[in-house]
Amino acid sequence: MTTTDHEIEQEATDRVMHAGLQLLAARERRDGATASRPNTEHRPPTRRLLVALLAIGMTVTIAVLTDPTPARRKTQDPDGVPPSWRDELAEAPVVATRQAVDALAADTPTVRLTPPTVRMIAGLARLRHLRAVAITGPGNTPALTLAPEIVDALVRHTRIEALELDLVAVDAERLAPLERLPLLRELRLRIGSTPIPLSILPTRSLLRLAIDLRGAVPRDWQRFLARSHGLRALELDGAQAIDASRVAALGELPALTELALRHHTSIRANLVAAIADLPHLSALDLANGTLPDRGALRPLRQNKRIRRLSLARAVNLTSGDLEDVVTIANLTTLDLEHFGRTVQLDDPGKMFALHGHDPLPALRRARSLKRVSLRDVPDLKLDALRAAAAGWEHLDLRDATFVPPKGTPQGAGDLEITNAEAFRKFLAVKELIL
C-alpha cells in the first residue's frame, strides 16, 4: 500500500512535536547547568521557536483532523462519494486473540475482531495503515454487546474511517462516543431485532451509513434526518418498513446521492415515485426487493438523475419493467443478476426460470449503458446479446446460460463458452467476466 497524503501529514506532525519537546528539554537542562554563573552569551530565542514549532504542529494536526478526504485513494464516483468499505471488510483478516493481532502485517488496512478485547484493540496501534474495523462475535456471529471499555479503546484509534458492528444488542448511549473518531466516514450496523433510536447514531461526520433494519420500523426518523445533513449514502437492509412518506423525507438531506432499500418486500409505484423525486439521487439499489404489481418502476421513466441502478435478485421483475428502466436518460450502470428467475414460495431456497421474460430486447433500446450485469440470467440468445452489448464497457455473465445457435442438434444442452477472449471480441465489449 502506498503512503497517503494523510499519513505524511500525521508523520510530519509527530516529527515537529517531538523536535519541539526535545528543544524544550535541552533548554531546561542548560538553564539548570548555568544558573549559578552569569550568562553573557547570546541565547537563541528557543522559547519563541518552540511556540512556533508547536503552532506548526497544531496547524498540521488540525489539517489532518478536518481533512474530509479519506486516507484511502480509491476511485470515487462522479458525485465524490467515497467508495464503501463493505467488500474489504467482508474479506478482512479475522482475529480472535491478541497474538493474532500481533501477527498481522504492519500495512494491514482492515481487520475483523471476533470478539474484541481491550488488549486486542490496543494492539492495533502499530497498524499505521489501518482504516476499517469490523466487530462481531465468535465465528462471525453477532457479538453479545459493545462494552464501554471497548468503545473507549476504539475511539483512541483516530485513523479509523469505517466501522462495522454486528451485535445482538447495545445500549444506545454506548454508540455516542464514536463521534470522537475524527475521520469516521462510514458506519455499518446490524443490531439484533430491537430497533435503536436513529437520532443517537454518530452521524455528524458520516458520509455513508448502512443499517440492517431487519424489518423494524425506524425510530426518530425526523430527528435522525435533522442531524445527518452531511450524509451522502444511505443503505437500509430489511427495509420494508420504509414507506413512501419516509422516502420523501430523505429529500431533506441535501447531500444524499446514493440510496439502497434492499430486501424491501413491497416495491410499489408510490414508493418508487418518492424515490424518483429525490433531488440529487444518482445511485439506487433495490436488490432482493419484491415488485408485487406490474408497472411499479414506471415512475422512473425519463428520469434524468439516476445513473446507477441495481435490481439484482429482484422478485417478479419482468421484461415489461425493463421497458420503463431503459428510458432513464443517463443510466450507465445496471445490475440485473438473476433476472428471469423468482423465488418459489414453497421452497425459498430454490430458483426457477420465468419463461418468456427476455431482458435483451429492452436493453437493446438503452442508449447510455456502459456497465451491465446479467449474472445467472438464463437462456440468453447470442445474436440478441451481441446486438444489445455493442458499445458496453463492462459485462458480467457469470453463471449465465445461453441458447445454442440455430442448427444445433436438439439435446445438445446449453452452449459452453471455451474461449473467453474470442467471446469478448464477438460481443465487442471492453471487459467481460465469465
N, C-alpha and C positions, 0 to 999 in steps of 0.2 A: 504494500500500500504506500502511495506517495505521501510526502509531508504536505499538509494543507496550510493555507494562509492562517487559519485559526491556530494551528499548533505552533507556527512560527511566532505569532504574536504572544502566545502563552509563554513560550520559552524565552522570548525577549523580556517579558515582564519578570520572570524568575531571575534572569541574569541581572537586570537593573536593580531589583530589590536586594539581591544578595550582595551586589557590589556596594550599595549604599550602606547596608548593615556592616560590612567589613570596614568601610571607611570610618564609620562612627566608632567602631571598636578600636581601631588604630588610634584615632584621636584621643579617646579616653585613656588608652594606655600611655600615650605620650604626655598627656596632661598630668597623669599620676607620677610619671618618672621625673618631670621637670618642675613640679610645683614648688620645690624648695629653693630654686635658683631663678634669678631674673631672666627673662627671655627678651633678648634684643633682636632676634631673628624675625624676619617676615614670615608670618604663618599664612598659608593659603586659606582662603575662606571655605574651610571644609564643611562647616555647618550649613552655609548657604548652598554649597554644592550638593550636600546631602538632600536638602529640601528640593533642589531642582531635580535630582535623580528620583526622589520619591514621587514628585509631581509627574515626571515622565512615566514612572511605573504605574501610577494611578490612572494616567490617561490611557496607557495600553490596556490595563485591566478593564477599564470601563468600555473600551472599544471591543474587547473580547466578549464581555458580558452582554453587550447590547447589539452585537453584530447579528442581524436577522438571517444571514446566510448560513445554511448548515455547513458543518465542517466537511462533510462528505461532498465530493464534487461529482455527483452523478447528473446525467442529463435531466433537466426539469421539463415539464410540459410547457406548451406555449403560454400558459397563464401564470407561470412562475411558481406553481405548487410543487414543493419538494416531493420527490418520489417516496412512496411508502416503504417502511422497513419490514412490512409483513412477510415477504418472501425470505429475506435474510434472517429474520428471527425464527422462521419455521425450520431453517437449516442450520441454526446456530449450534455450536457445541454444547452438549448437555453435561452439566457438572453437578455433583451431589455432595462433594466434600471439599474442604479447604485444600487438601493435597491435589485434587483435580484442578482447582483454580490455579494453584501454583505451577501446574504443568502446562498451562495454556501458553501459546506463543505470545510474545510481547506485543505483536501487531494485531491481535485478535480484535475485530470490530464489534462482534456481537456475542452474547452468551446467554444461556438459559440455565437458571438456578432452580434445582428441583429436590427439595425446597431450599430456600436460602437460610443462612445463619449470619449473624453479625460478623463472625470471623471470615466467612466466605466473601461477604461484601467488602470487608476491609482489604482482602487480598486482591480485589480488582484494581486497587490504586496503581499498581505497576503497569497496567494495560493502558498505555498512553493513547492508543487508537480506539479505545472502547467508546462506542457511541449508542448502543442499543442493548437493553437488558430485558429479559423475559423472566417472570417468576411464576412457577407452577408447583404442584405437589409431586410426590414420588411417581416416577413413570409417566410424567406429563399429565397426570390427573390434576384436577383443581387443588390448590393449596387450601388448607382449612381457613386461614385468615391472614391478615397482614399486621403483625405485632408492631407497636410503636417504635421499639428499638430497631426494627428492620427499616422502617420509614426514615428514622433519624440517620441510620447508616447510609441509606441510599442518597439522601439529599446532600451528602458530603461529596458525592461524585458529580461535580459541576459540569462535566463534559457530556453527560447523558443527553441525547437528543430524542430518543424514543424509549418508551417503557410499555411493556405488556404485562398485564396482571390477570391471571386465571385463578379465581378464588371461589371458595364455597360461600363465604360471607365476609363482610367487612363493615366496621363502623364508619359511617360516612365521614366523621371528623378526621379519621386517620389519613384520608386522601388529601386533605387541605395542605399539609406541609409540603406536598410535592410541588407547589408553586414556587418553592425556594430553589428549584432547579432552573438556573437562568437560561439554559439552552434547550429546555424541553419543548419540543415542537410536535411530538406525536404521542398520543396516549391510546392504548388499546385495552379494553376492559371486557372481561367475562366474569360476572359475579353472580353465582347461584341463580335462584329463581325469584328472589325478592328484589324488586326494583329499588335502587337507591335514588335519592334526590339528585337530579342532574345539576341543580344550581350550585352544589357544593364541589363539583369537579374543578380541578385546577385548569381552567380553560383560558385564562387571560393571555398566556403566551403561546397557546396551542395554535398550530396551523392545520393539524389533522387529528380528528377524534373518531375512534371506532368503538362501538358498544354493541355487545350481543344482548339485545333486549329479552330474548327468549320468550317472546310473545307478550311480555308485560307492558302495561300502559306506562309510559314515561311520566315521572312526576316533575313538577316545577318547570314545565316546558317554557313558559314565557320568561321566567326568571333566568333560566338557562340561556335563552337566546339573548337576553339583555346584557349578559356579561361575556358573550362569546363573539363579539363583533370582528375579531381577527381571524375567525375560523374560515379556512378555505376549502377543506374537505371534510365531509361528514359521512361516516359509514355506519349503517344500522342494520344488524342482522336480526332475524326473528322479528321483522318489522311490521307484522300485520296490524299492530295497534296504532301505527302511524296512518292517520286518515287524511283526507284532502285538506281539512282545516289546519292541521299541524304542518302539513307540507307548505301551505300558503304562508304560514307564519315564518317559514325559513327565508322568505323574502326580506326579513328584517336584518339578515346577515349580509352586509354589503360586499364582503369578500368571497362569499361562497361560490365556488365554481365546479366542485365535484360533489355528487350525491349518490350514495348507494343505499338502496332499500332491498336487501337480499332476503330470500325466503318469505316474501310477502304473499299471503295466501289469497289476496283479493285485489288484484291489479285491475281496477275498473276505469272507465273513461274519465270520471270526475277526479280521481286521484292523478291520472296522467295529465289532465288539463291543468291541475295545480302545479305539477312539475314543469310543464311547458311554459308556465307564466313566470317562473323564477328568472329574474332579470339578467343574471350573469352566469347561468349554468352552462358549462361546456362539456361535462362528462357525466353520464348517467349509467348506473349499474342496477339492473333489475334481475340479476342472476337468481335462479331457482324459484322465481316467482310463479304464481298461477294466474292465468288470464281466464276468468270464468265466462266472459262474454266476448262475442265477436265485435270487432271494432274498438277494443279497449285502447289501442295505440293510435287511433285516428287523430287525437289532439296534437300528435307530434308532426302531422303533415305540414310541410313547408316551414318547419322550424328553422331559424337561421343561426341559432346559437350553439346547439349541441353538435359536437364534433366526434365524440366517442360514446358508443353505446354498447352495453353488454346485455344480451338476452340469453346468456349461456344457461342451458338446462331448464329453460322456461317451460312450464307445463301448458299444453294446449296452444302453443304458438303455431300459427298456420301461415301458409303462403299468402293468404289474404292480409294478415297482419303485416307481412313484409312489404306488401304494396304500399302501405302507409309509411313504413320506415324509410324506404328508399327515396321518398320525396324530401327528406330532411336535407336542406340545401347544401350544408357544408360538412356532411358526415364523412369522416375519413377512416374511422376505425369501428368495426362491427364484429362482435363475438356471437356466433350462432352455434356454439357447441351443443350437441345433442338435438339440433333442430330435426323435426320429423319423428321424434320419439316423445313419449309421455310416460308418466308413472301409472302402472297398473294398480288400481285401487285395492285389489285383493292381495297384492304382493308388492309392497312399496319398494322392495329391492330389485324388482325385475323391470327392465325397459323393453318396450316393443315399438315397432315402427308404425307410424300413422301414414298409411299408404295414400298417395295422391297429393301430398304436400311437398312440392319440389321448390327449394329456395332459389334455384338458378334463374328462372325467367324474371323474377323481380330484381335480383342482383344485377342482371344484365342492364337494367334500366338506371342503375345508380351511376351518377356521373363523377362523384368526388372520392369514392372509396379508394384507400391505399393499403389498409391492413385488415385482413378478414380471417376469422377462424371458422372453419367448417369441421372442426374436430368431432369425430364419432357421428357424422351425418351419413345416413345410409343411402345407397343407390344413386350416387351422383353420376350423371351422364357426361362422358368425357367431352364430347363436342360442345355441349352447353356450358360446361365448366370452363373450357378454353375461351369461349366467346365472352363469358362474364368476367374472367380474370384478366383480360387484356388490360395492361396498364397498372395492375396492382403491384405494390412493392413487397408485400409480405402475405403469405398464405399458409395457414396451418391446416394440414389434412391428416393429422394423426388419428388413427383408428377409423377413418372414413372408409366406406366401401364404394366400389364403382361398378356401374353396369357394363358388362362386356360389350365391345363394339358389335355392330350388326354383322351377321355372318358367323359369329362364334357358335360352335355347336352347343345345343342345349345341354344342361347338366355340367357345363364346364366350371360353374361356380363363379365367385367374384373375381374380377380382374386383379392380378397381382402385379404391383409395380416393382420391377427388379433393378432399374437404373434411375436413381433419383435425379441425377443431373440432366439426363435426357428428358425426363418427365418435366423438370423445371423449365427447360427450353421449349418443350412442347406447349406448356401453359403460358409461356412468355411472362413469367413473374421473376422479380429480382431475388426473392428469398422464399424458399419452400421448406416446410417442416413436414416430415413424414414419420 
